[in-house]
Amino acid sequence: MIRRVEPLFVLLLIVGGLNWAMIALFDTNVVTEIFGTGTVTDIVYVLVGVAALMEIPRLLDGLGVHMGHGAHPTGA
């Protein structure tokens, strides 16, 4: 199930990253410009945060860090 929604997570992370770039460079929050202030904006931010949390294991695997997946090999 997670593999099926992973492209959505990546898309949300890209949107969140671009929004932060717009805030830093131009002092414009695109999410609030589109949705205004309120519940919908909060939901967008929560979805971006959840997407970031869900992508942490993939990032760690890409860096070669394995956490809690069985015994570690010893020696060569």
N, C-alpha and C positions, 0 to 999 in steps of 0.2 A: 504493500500500500504506500509506504513512504517513497519508494522509487517512482511511483506514478505522479506524485505531487512535487517531486524534487525540482522539476523545471519551474514550477510556480514559486518555490522558495528562492531560487536563483533570480528570477524576475523581480521578486519583492526586494531582494538585497540590492539589485541594481537600481531600482527606483529609489530606495532609501539612500543609497550612496550618492546618486545624482542629486537628490534633494538636499543632502548635507553640503554638497559642492556648491549648489546654487545659493544656499544660505551663507556660506563662507565667502564666496566670490561677489555676490550681488545683493546680499542682504534681502533675499526674496525666498520665502517659503512656498514652494510650488504646491505642496499638499494643502495648505490653508488657503492658497489662492483658488484652488479648484473646489475644495469641499467646505471652505469657511471654517469657523471655529465651532467645535461641538463634537457630538458623539461619533459621527462618521470619520472625522479626522483622527480621533482617539483610536477607533477601530483599525484604521490604516496603520497607525504607529504600532499598535499591538501586533498586527499581522507581520509587520516588518521585523519586530523583535522576536516573535516566535520563529520566523523563517531563519533568523540568525542563529537562534539556539538549535534548531534542527540541523543546521549545516556545520556545526562545530565538529561532530564526529567525522564527517567527510573531510574537513580541513585537516584535522589531526592525522587521519590516515594518509592524506597527501603529503604531510610533513614527515611521515614515517614514525609517528607516535602511536603506539597501540596501548590502550588502557583497559586492563581487566579482561583480556580475551585469552584465558588459559595460561599455561605455564610458559615461561620464557626459556628459550634455548640456552644451554650453557656450553661454553667452550667451542672449539672447532675440531 
